[in-house]
């Protein structure tokens, strides 16, 4: 048998016979390492300890101290152990696939009866029994026909379909965890006992179509999480508990902001308070854009197919568009983007270089098809409003305009309390329009602007839009979650496709460069983020219901109305609660609704022209003259851009 050379991480080399396994290498290095080993890394690839090595290679032996490979293996093995547990408890259940995902894993099952929360507890107990058995994990490479015959015998149709989808020249690897077997690429741990017993948990059950196809079987997906130790698990569960408290869907109901209906999936029914919040954001953004030199326009919601063919959306974005055909056989699309409509406005007149940069903004309603399973409250919708704008400029103006957009975005986020902002630069995708030269110039412009601004950023190769590279602004919230909001894209292509020009100083007609820009991004999404960032306790200036003036006794009703009038005259959103209910009931109800300030008025307050002030989240109240309260709240109600 031929000899191979394996190079260890310290640079030392060892000679072995071809076909040696990493397990044997680990034992050869030291007996203790052989016992601690969980996997290996061979030439940069994660490698099972049982897989043979047949050529000169770089090798490292992984143990539980190597966090990333260890976590990946533990999560992968837990998926198999969970599937084994399910089939040992319910032998008639069919198994499908169980990949590792962020923080854990899932496995899809075909079972007639739905899994219940009680079932998850039963499965967890069985999994711990399997882990305690320390059953060996072994692997073999099988012939395709043998694998199909095995699954036919065991009545596992999903596994047969998976095998038939694998290219014919790929080997089929089988793994056993004890006597339970699964089709899997690996790698895996060496026995079930290497899975920690106290750092994982089954979380939930959800429906999932087989292969993501709504025409196929509906399966049941069980999710689990796993971490390197029980402290990390506890931290994650605490995080989930905090996230659940901040869930904008739950808070949206409590605050009476909006609701969603199956009659319009992915679209929002805004209630008066929610629409007030929505309009507050638009008013703020309208002021910021006017100051920055933008002019506001409005374009049609539905436009002819020809426009979308010119823009390239018809051929590159059709699966995300809502289409319609009229009785005269004309094809239309609800707009998924505002940019083609803005091109029509730009082209309506002859433009001079003196007109540039020209900045067109629109609070445009757009419609994009999202799979029903991806919809999530305000954060993932099919119909939403963008604070969209397009800047038409000359090549000489390009970098400065990118810088101005960057400064505007960061300033706006700061006004809303977001100062931890990460920037992603997404470059040209394979499916794109335009020349390589135009893409080189576009990407260089974004990089130059970021470098001049002293901003750090991460490059995501191939993630740009089909018409241009883009910057994505990612906000990190109070509990360290990331949200992608604003974008900036450089586009040489659409102006050329639409025949847009400007007259240069020399009299030559040239195509302008177009910047696509969104600041909040989707207003719906940004509202969802704000609700979760503040756990519903929105800043006073932004809260749709700023003050409730509650009567303690009916004799104070008239005075409450006077207080509300004074507050409204000072520009504060105020309302009276004159119901014949106890004051504690009123305070509790409005606190659940996240009203920032509750002013209580009884006989004493009427006589002294004062109010009892209670702030949201505070137990103590303070009695103050009404004039002092109105003056203080009027300052607090001032939007940050007007202070």
LINRASUL-V740038 format. One record per residue. N is the residue number from 1. RES is the residue in one letter. SS is DSSP state (A for helix, B for strand, O for the rest). Layout:
n->{N,N}
res->{RES,RES}
ss->{SS,SS}
This chain:
n->{1,2,3,4,5,6,7,8,9,10,11,12,13,14,15,16,17,18,19,20,21,22,23,24,25,26,27,28,29,30,31,32,33,34,35,36,37,38,39,40,41,42,43,44,45,46,47,48,49,50,51,52,53,54,55,56,57,58,59,60,61,62,63,64,65,66,67,68,69,70,71,72,73,74,75,76,77,78,79,80,81,82,83,84,85,86,87,88,89,90,91,92,93,94,95,96,97,98,99,100,101,102,103,104,105,106,107,108,109,110,111,112,113,114,115,116,117,118,119,120,121,122,123,124,125,126,127,128,129,130,131,132,133,134,135,136,137,138,139,140,141,142,143,144,145,146,147,148,149,150,151,152,153,154,155,156,157,158,159,160,161,162,163,164,165,166,167,168,169,170,171,172,173,174,175,176,177,178,179,180,181,182,183,184,185,186,187,188,189,190,191,192,193,194,195,196,197,198,199,200,201,202,203,204,205,206,207,208,209,210,211,212,213,214,215,216,217,218,219,220,221,222,223,224,225,226,227,228,229,230,231,232,233,234,235,236,237,238,239,240,241,242,243,244,245,246,247,248,249,250,251,252,253,254,255,256,257,258,259,260,261,262,263,264,265,266,267,268,269,270,271,272,273,274,275,276,277,278,279,280,281,282,283,284,285,286,287,288,289,290,291,292,293,294,295,296,297,298,299,300,301,302,303,304,305,306,307,308,309,310,311,312,313,314,315,316,317,318,319,320,321,322,323,324,325,326,327,328,329,330,331,332,333,334,335,336,337,338,339,340,341,342,343,344,345,346,347,348,349,350,351,352,353,354,355,356,357,358,359,360,361,362,363,364,365,366,367,368,369,370,371,372,373,374,375,376,377,378,379,380,381,382,383,384,385,386,387,388,389,390,391,392,393,394,395,396,397,398,399,400,401,402,403,404,405,406,407,408,409,410,411,412,413,414,415,416,417,418,419,420,421,422,423,424,425,426,427,428,429,430,431,432,433,434,435,436,437,438,439,440,441,442,443,444,445,446,447,448,449,450,451,452,453,454,455,456,457,458,459,460,461,462,463,464,465,466,467,468,469,470,471,472,473,474,475,476,477,478,479,480,481,482,483,484,485,486,487,488,489,490,491,492,493,494,495,496,497,498,499,500,501,502,503,504,505,506,507,508,509,510,511,512,513,514,515,516,517,518,519,520,521,522,523,524,525,526,527,528,529,530,531,532,533,534,535,536,537,538,539,540,541,542,543,544,545,546,547,548,549,550,551,552,553,554,555,556,557,558,559,560,561,562,563,564,565,566,567,568,569,570,571,572,573,574,575,576,577,578,579,580,581,582,583,584,585,586,587,588,589,590,591,592,593,594,595,596,597,598,599,600,601,602,603,604,605,606,607,608,609,610,611,612,613,614,615,616,617,618,619,620,621,622,623,624,625,626,627,628,629,630,631,632,633,634,635,636,637,638,639,640,641,642,643}
res->{X,X,X,X,X,X,X,X,X,X,X,X,X,X,X,X,X,X,X,X,X,X,X,X,X,X,X,X,X,X,X,X,X,X,X,X,X,X,X,X,X,X,X,X,X,X,X,X,X,X,X,X,X,X,X,X,X,X,X,X,X,X,X,X,X,X,X,X,X,X,X,X,X,X,X,X,X,X,X,X,X,X,X,X,X,X,X,X,X,X,X,X,X,X,X,X,X,X,X,X,X,X,X,X,X,X,X,X,X,X,X,X,X,X,X,X,X,X,X,X,X,X,X,X,X,X,X,X,X,X,X,X,X,X,X,X,X,X,X,X,X,X,X,X,X,X,X,X,X,X,X,X,X,X,X,X,X,X,X,X,X,X,X,X,X,X,X,X,X,X,X,X,X,X,X,X,X,X,X,X,X,X,X,X,X,X,X,X,X,X,X,X,X,X,X,X,X,X,X,X,X,X,X,X,X,X,X,X,X,X,X,X,X,X,X,X,X,X,X,X,X,X,X,X,X,X,X,X,X,X,X,X,X,X,X,X,X,X,X,X,X,X,X,X,X,X,X,X,X,X,X,X,X,X,X,X,X,X,X,X,X,X,X,X,X,X,X,X,X,X,X,X,X,X,X,X,X,X,X,X,X,X,X,X,X,X,X,X,X,X,X,X,X,X,X,X,X,X,X,X,X,X,X,X,X,X,X,X,X,X,X,X,X,X,X,X,X,X,X,X,X,X,X,X,X,X,X,X,X,X,X,X,X,X,X,X,X,X,X,X,X,X,X,X,X,X,X,X,X,X,X,X,X,X,X,X,X,X,X,X,X,X,X,X,X,X,X,X,X,X,X,X,X,X,X,X,X,X,X,X,X,X,X,X,X,X,X,X,X,X,X,X,X,X,X,X,X,X,X,X,X,X,X,X,X,X,X,X,X,X,X,X,X,X,X,X,X,X,X,X,X,X,X,X,X,X,X,X,X,X,X,X,X,X,X,X,X,X,X,X,X,X,X,X,X,X,X,X,X,X,X,X,X,X,X,X,X,X,X,X,X,X,X,X,X,X,X,X,X,X,X,X,X,X,X,X,X,X,X,X,X,X,X,X,X,X,X,X,X,X,X,X,X,X,X,X,X,X,X,X,X,X,X,X,X,X,X,X,X,X,X,X,X,X,X,X,X,X,X,X,X,X,X,X,X,X,X,X,X,X,X,X,X,X,X,X,X,X,X,X,X,X,X,X,X,X,X,X,X,X,X,X,X,X,X,X,X,X,X,X,X,X,X,X,X,X,X,X,X,X,X,X,X,X,X,X,X,X,X,X,X,X,X,X,X,X,X,X,X,X,X,X,X,X,X,X,X,X,X,X,X,X,X,X,X,X,X,X,X,X,X,X,X,X,X,X,X,X,X,X,X,X,X,X,X,X,X,X,X,X,X,X,X,X,X,X,X,X,X,X,X,X,X}
ss->{O,O,B,B,B,B,B,O,O,O,O,O,B,B,B,B,B,O,O,B,B,A,A,A,A,A,A,A,A,O,A,A,A,A,A,A,O,O,B,B,B,B,O,O,B,B,B,O,O,O,O,B,B,O,O,O,B,B,B,B,B,B,O,O,O,O,A,A,A,A,A,A,A,A,A,A,A,A,A,A,A,A,A,A,A,A,A,A,A,O,O,O,O,B,B,O,O,O,O,B,B,O,O,B,B,B,B,B,B,B,O,O,O,O,O,O,A,A,A,A,A,A,A,A,A,A,A,A,A,A,A,A,A,O,O,B,B,B,B,B,B,B,O,A,A,A,A,A,A,A,A,A,A,O,O,O,A,A,A,A,A,A,A,A,A,O,O,O,O,O,O,B,B,B,B,B,B,O,O,B,B,B,B,O,O,O,O,O,O,O,B,A,A,A,O,O,O,O,O,B,B,B,B,B,B,B,B,B,B,A,A,A,O,O,O,O,O,B,B,B,B,B,B,B,B,B,O,O,O,A,A,A,A,A,A,A,A,A,A,A,A,A,A,A,A,O,O,A,A,A,A,A,A,A,O,O,O,B,B,B,O,A,A,A,O,O,O,B,B,B,O,A,A,A,A,A,A,A,A,A,A,A,A,A,A,A,A,A,A,A,A,O,O,O,B,B,O,O,O,O,O,B,B,B,A,A,A,A,A,A,A,O,A,A,A,A,O,A,A,A,O,O,B,B,B,O,O,O,O,O,B,B,B,B,O,O,O,O,A,A,A,A,A,A,A,A,O,O,O,O,O,B,A,A,A,O,O,B,B,B,B,B,B,B,B,B,B,O,O,O,O,A,A,A,O,B,O,O,O,B,O,O,B,B,B,B,B,B,B,B,B,B,B,O,A,A,A,A,A,A,A,A,A,A,A,A,A,A,A,A,A,A,A,A,A,O,O,O,O,O,B,B,B,B,B,B,O,O,O,O,O,O,O,O,O,A,A,A,A,A,A,A,A,A,A,A,A,A,A,A,A,A,A,O,O,O,O,B,B,B,O,O,O,O,B,O,O,B,O,B,B,B,B,B,B,B,O,O,O,O,O,B,B,B,B,B,B,B,B,B,B,O,A,A,A,A,A,O,O,O,O,B,B,O,O,O,O,O,B,B,O,O,B,B,B,B,B,B,B,B,B,B,A,A,A,A,A,A,A,A,A,A,A,O,O,O,O,O,O,O,O,O,O,O,O,O,B,B,B,B,B,O,O,A,A,A,A,A,A,A,A,A,A,A,A,A,A,A,A,O,O,O,O,B,B,B,B,O,O,O,O,O,A,A,A,A,A,A,A,A,A,A,O,O,O,O,B,B,B,B,B,O,A,A,A,A,A,A,O,B,B,B,B,B,B,O,O,O,O,O,B,B,B,B,B,A,A,A,A,A,A,A,A,A,A,A,O,O,O,A,A,A,O}
